[in-house]
């Protein structure tokens, strides 16, 4: 692309028209995992958030989206703590262990920005603390997260397939070149994986 040219000048598009669907979206069936955690905690729980890596989009999105949602329909719930461990197992275990020691039984639920190493560290901390009552939910659906669901250690994780992440970008590009008008934001297909349907998403596409 020449300096100073816009993409419209460089790639000439057809006139806008409807095209053949290139990606079928399924499993749009339930509310998000924030709804799950508020329901399980009877909207009276106190929760904490293990955040994503600072400087990334999920760092804010995976923190303030749950806070905003819970504030809208479960205002009785209280955010007790929020911090990050760079998605590392050891760091997350130490972080959650500090929370469990400091707040004890007052801490009822934990929201994780990732269901891989963060999940592993959280479950290790929970096991060492002898807690079996904590409600744990996470973003992502790695093998670690899905195994945790199947084992009854976590309540819910979000559906984020490797194929879907690529397919939606390719589909958006194809629609643009066909001349279609695109929404300013295009969302990934959404679904909440729980013990009821986790087996349907095996084998995992994300291994960690």
DRENMI-132159 format. One record per residue (C-alpha): residue in three letters; x, y, z. Coordinates in nm, 3 decimals. Example, Ala and Ser with C-alpha at 12.3 -4.5 7.8 and 13.67 -1.06 7.14 Angstrom:
REM residues 2
+--------+---------+---------+---------+
| residu |       x |       y |       z |
+--------+---------+---------+---------+
|    ALA |   1.230 |  -0.450 |   0.780 |
|    SER |   1.367 |  -0.106 |   0.714 |
+--------+---------+---------+---------+
***
This chain:
REM residues 208
+--------+---------+---------+---------+
| residu |       x |       y |       z |
+--------+---------+---------+---------+
|    UNK |   0.000 |   0.000 |   0.000 |
|    UNK |   0.138 |   0.338 |  -0.100 |
|    UNK |   0.194 |   0.596 |   0.172 |
|    UNK |  -0.102 |   0.833 |   0.186 |
|    UNK |  -0.347 |   0.595 |   0.019 |
|    UNK |  -0.655 |   0.472 |   0.201 |
|    UNK |  -0.758 |   0.109 |   0.186 |
|    UNK |  -1.059 |   0.210 |  -0.026 |
|    UNK |  -0.826 |   0.361 |  -0.285 |
|    UNK |  -0.593 |   0.065 |  -0.287 |
|    UNK |  -0.855 |  -0.213 |  -0.288 |
|    UNK |  -1.159 |  -0.133 |  -0.498 |
|    UNK |  -1.475 |  -0.285 |  -0.356 |
|    UNK |  -1.797 |  -0.393 |  -0.518 |
|    UNK |  -2.122 |  -0.215 |  -0.451 |
|    UNK |  -2.278 |  -0.321 |  -0.118 |
|    UNK |  -2.499 |  -0.628 |  -0.147 |
|    UNK |  -2.589 |  -0.931 |   0.058 |
|    UNK |  -2.352 |  -1.221 |   0.020 |
|    UNK |  -2.354 |  -1.590 |   0.100 |
|    UNK |  -2.312 |  -1.661 |   0.474 |
|    UNK |  -1.958 |  -1.780 |   0.544 |
|    UNK |  -1.978 |  -1.856 |   0.914 |
|    UNK |  -2.265 |  -2.012 |   1.104 |
|    UNK |  -2.285 |  -1.900 |   1.467 |
|    UNK |  -2.432 |  -2.147 |   1.712 |
|    UNK |  -2.472 |  -2.184 |   2.089 |
|    UNK |  -2.610 |  -1.832 |   2.150 |
|    UNK |  -2.825 |  -1.970 |   2.427 |
|    UNK |  -2.744 |  -1.831 |   2.769 |
|    UNK |  -2.645 |  -1.526 |   2.967 |
|    UNK |  -2.283 |  -1.472 |   3.055 |
|    UNK |  -2.076 |  -1.628 |   3.330 |
|    UNK |  -2.124 |  -1.314 |   3.538 |
|    UNK |  -2.491 |  -1.406 |   3.557 |
|    UNK |  -2.389 |  -1.758 |   3.661 |
|    UNK |  -2.171 |  -1.638 |   3.946 |
|    UNK |  -2.435 |  -1.395 |   4.075 |
|    UNK |  -2.699 |  -1.667 |   4.067 |
|    UNK |  -2.482 |  -1.917 |   4.251 |
|    UNK |  -2.391 |  -1.661 |   4.515 |
|    UNK |  -2.757 |  -1.564 |   4.558 |
|    UNK |  -2.659 |  -1.205 |   4.460 |
|    UNK |  -2.516 |  -1.154 |   4.811 |
|    UNK |  -2.160 |  -1.274 |   4.762 |
|    UNK |  -1.826 |  -1.105 |   4.791 |
|    UNK |  -1.591 |  -1.176 |   4.502 |
|    UNK |  -1.240 |  -1.106 |   4.371 |
|    UNK |  -1.095 |  -1.078 |   4.021 |
|    UNK |  -0.763 |  -1.215 |   3.895 |
|    UNK |  -0.688 |  -0.976 |   3.609 |
|    UNK |  -0.519 |  -1.023 |   3.270 |
|    UNK |  -0.170 |  -0.898 |   3.178 |
|    UNK |  -0.140 |  -0.517 |   3.218 |
|    UNK |  -0.135 |  -0.327 |   2.890 |
|    UNK |  -0.359 |  -0.572 |   2.705 |
|    UNK |  -0.723 |  -0.517 |   2.610 |
|    UNK |  -0.842 |  -0.807 |   2.831 |
|    UNK |  -0.676 |  -0.636 |   3.127 |
|    UNK |  -0.962 |  -0.387 |   3.135 |
|    UNK |  -1.234 |  -0.585 |   2.958 |
|    UNK |  -1.211 |  -0.894 |   3.178 |
|    UNK |  -1.214 |  -0.677 |   3.490 |
|    UNK |  -1.469 |  -0.404 |   3.437 |
|    UNK |  -1.715 |  -0.603 |   3.227 |
|    UNK |  -1.795 |  -0.834 |   3.523 |
|    UNK |  -1.800 |  -0.538 |   3.763 |
|    UNK |  -2.040 |  -0.346 |   3.540 |
|    UNK |  -2.269 |  -0.644 |   3.482 |
|    UNK |  -2.284 |  -0.741 |   3.848 |
|    UNK |  -2.350 |  -0.381 |   3.941 |
|    UNK |  -2.649 |  -0.370 |   3.706 |
|    UNK |  -2.842 |  -0.672 |   3.836 |
|    UNK |  -2.666 |  -0.778 |   4.156 |
|    UNK |  -2.570 |  -0.452 |   4.329 |
|    UNK |  -2.561 |  -0.632 |   4.664 |
|    UNK |  -2.247 |  -0.813 |   4.555 |
|    UNK |  -1.919 |  -0.653 |   4.658 |
|    UNK |  -1.578 |  -0.655 |   4.489 |
|    UNK |  -1.333 |  -0.745 |   4.763 |
|    UNK |  -1.005 |  -0.746 |   4.570 |
|    UNK |  -0.866 |  -0.717 |   4.217 |
|    UNK |  -0.508 |  -0.775 |   4.103 |
|    UNK |  -0.302 |  -0.952 |   3.836 |
|    UNK |  -0.031 |  -1.216 |   3.836 |
|    UNK |   0.055 |  -1.195 |   3.463 |
|    UNK |  -0.141 |  -1.516 |   3.401 |
|    UNK |   0.132 |  -1.716 |   3.576 |
|    UNK |   0.054 |  -2.025 |   3.782 |
|    UNK |   0.284 |  -1.953 |   4.078 |
|    UNK |   0.195 |  -1.585 |   4.092 |
|    UNK |  -0.177 |  -1.657 |   4.080 |
|    UNK |  -0.147 |  -1.919 |   4.353 |
|    UNK |   0.031 |  -1.670 |   4.578 |
|    UNK |  -0.219 |  -1.393 |   4.500 |
|    UNK |  -0.525 |  -1.605 |   4.570 |
|    UNK |  -0.362 |  -1.755 |   4.881 |
|    UNK |  -0.315 |  -1.404 |   5.021 |
|    UNK |  -0.680 |  -1.324 |   4.955 |
|    UNK |  -0.800 |  -1.646 |   5.117 |
|    UNK |  -0.581 |  -1.589 |   5.423 |
|    UNK |  -0.679 |  -1.224 |   5.458 |
|    UNK |  -1.051 |  -1.249 |   5.388 |
|    UNK |  -1.127 |  -1.609 |   5.483 |
|    UNK |  -1.486 |  -1.721 |   5.440 |
|    UNK |  -1.593 |  -1.369 |   5.342 |
|    UNK |  -1.454 |  -1.439 |   4.995 |
|    UNK |  -1.719 |  -1.638 |   4.812 |
|    UNK |  -1.626 |  -1.625 |   4.443 |
|    UNK |  -1.333 |  -1.564 |   4.208 |
|    UNK |  -1.345 |  -1.441 |   3.849 |
|    UNK |  -1.041 |  -1.524 |   3.635 |
|    UNK |  -0.934 |  -1.341 |   3.319 |
|    UNK |  -0.788 |  -1.667 |   3.189 |
|    UNK |  -0.871 |  -2.033 |   3.243 |
|    UNK |  -0.522 |  -2.173 |   3.184 |
|    UNK |  -0.232 |  -2.101 |   3.419 |
|    UNK |  -0.453 |  -1.869 |   3.625 |
|    UNK |  -0.698 |  -2.153 |   3.680 |
|    UNK |  -0.420 |  -2.392 |   3.779 |
|    UNK |  -0.278 |  -2.146 |   4.032 |
|    UNK |  -0.619 |  -2.062 |   4.173 |
|    UNK |  -0.717 |  -2.425 |   4.220 |
|    UNK |  -0.386 |  -2.498 |   4.396 |
|    UNK |  -0.446 |  -2.209 |   4.637 |
|    UNK |  -0.804 |  -2.315 |   4.700 |
|    UNK |  -0.697 |  -2.673 |   4.766 |
|    UNK |  -0.426 |  -2.566 |   5.012 |
|    UNK |  -0.678 |  -2.348 |   5.194 |
|    UNK |  -0.920 |  -2.638 |   5.222 |
|    UNK |  -1.199 |  -2.445 |   5.053 |
|    UNK |  -1.456 |  -2.639 |   4.851 |
|    UNK |  -1.731 |  -2.377 |   4.856 |
|    UNK |  -1.577 |  -2.112 |   4.629 |
|    UNK |  -1.751 |  -2.028 |   4.302 |
|    UNK |  -1.489 |  -2.001 |   4.026 |
|    UNK |  -1.556 |  -1.877 |   3.673 |
|    UNK |  -1.311 |  -1.781 |   3.397 |
|    UNK |  -1.273 |  -1.639 |   3.049 |
|    UNK |  -1.150 |  -1.884 |   2.786 |
|    UNK |  -1.196 |  -2.253 |   2.720 |
|    UNK |  -0.858 |  -2.421 |   2.730 |
|    UNK |  -0.816 |  -2.787 |   2.820 |
|    UNK |  -0.726 |  -2.676 |   3.172 |
|    UNK |  -1.051 |  -2.486 |   3.209 |
|    UNK |  -1.268 |  -2.759 |   3.062 |
|    UNK |  -1.101 |  -3.026 |   3.275 |
|    UNK |  -1.175 |  -2.806 |   3.578 |
|    UNK |  -1.540 |  -2.789 |   3.479 |
|    UNK |  -1.561 |  -3.166 |   3.433 |
|    UNK |  -1.396 |  -3.219 |   3.772 |
|    UNK |  -1.645 |  -2.989 |   3.943 |
|    UNK |  -1.372 |  -2.745 |   4.046 |
|    UNK |  -1.503 |  -2.450 |   3.842 |
|    UNK |  -1.858 |  -2.342 |   3.765 |
|    UNK |  -1.833 |  -2.191 |   3.417 |
|    UNK |  -1.597 |  -2.070 |   3.144 |
|    UNK |  -1.654 |  -1.877 |   2.822 |
|    UNK |  -1.654 |  -2.037 |   2.477 |
|    UNK |  -1.360 |  -1.899 |   2.276 |
|    UNK |  -1.261 |  -2.142 |   2.002 |
|    UNK |  -0.935 |  -2.107 |   1.811 |
|    UNK |  -1.125 |  -2.156 |   1.486 |
|    UNK |  -1.379 |  -1.891 |   1.581 |
|    UNK |  -1.115 |  -1.629 |   1.658 |
|    UNK |  -0.969 |  -1.666 |   1.308 |
|    UNK |  -1.295 |  -1.726 |   1.122 |
|    UNK |  -1.464 |  -1.408 |   1.239 |
|    UNK |  -1.169 |  -1.197 |   1.120 |
|    UNK |  -1.162 |  -1.370 |   0.780 |
|    UNK |  -1.538 |  -1.335 |   0.747 |
|    UNK |  -1.525 |  -0.963 |   0.830 |
|    UNK |  -1.251 |  -0.908 |   0.570 |
|    UNK |  -1.446 |  -1.101 |   0.305 |
|    UNK |  -1.761 |  -0.901 |   0.375 |
|    UNK |  -1.568 |  -0.575 |   0.348 |
|    UNK |  -1.421 |  -0.669 |   0.008 |
|    UNK |  -1.771 |  -0.765 |  -0.112 |
|    UNK |  -1.875 |  -0.409 |  -0.037 |
|    UNK |  -2.095 |  -0.485 |   0.262 |
|    UNK |  -2.143 |  -0.230 |   0.537 |
|    UNK |  -1.990 |  -0.363 |   0.859 |
|    UNK |  -2.080 |  -0.289 |   1.218 |
|    UNK |  -1.824 |  -0.083 |   1.405 |
|    UNK |  -1.773 |  -0.376 |   1.645 |
|    UNK |  -1.800 |  -0.743 |   1.547 |
|    UNK |  -1.835 |  -0.981 |   1.839 |
|    UNK |  -1.718 |  -1.338 |   1.867 |
|    UNK |  -1.986 |  -1.607 |   1.906 |
|    UNK |  -2.073 |  -1.639 |   2.273 |
|    UNK |  -2.163 |  -1.932 |   2.489 |
|    UNK |  -2.108 |  -2.027 |   2.851 |
|    UNK |  -1.964 |  -2.374 |   2.908 |
|    UNK |  -2.091 |  -2.546 |   3.223 |
|    UNK |  -2.098 |  -2.904 |   3.354 |
|    UNK |  -2.415 |  -2.955 |   3.149 |
|    UNK |  -2.241 |  -2.928 |   2.813 |
|    UNK |  -1.863 |  -2.921 |   2.859 |
|    UNK |  -1.827 |  -3.264 |   2.697 |
|    UNK |  -1.967 |  -3.118 |   2.374 |
|    UNK |  -1.662 |  -2.891 |   2.343 |
|    UNK |  -1.400 |  -3.162 |   2.382 |
|    UNK |  -1.132 |  -3.212 |   2.262 |
|    UNK |  -0.997 |  -2.870 |   2.350 |
|    UNK |  -0.852 |  -2.645 |   2.079 |
|    UNK |  -0.651 |  -2.441 |   2.329 |
|    UNK |  -0.429 |  -2.680 |   2.524 |
|    UNK |  -0.309 |  -2.433 |   2.791 |
+--------+---------+---------+---------+
***
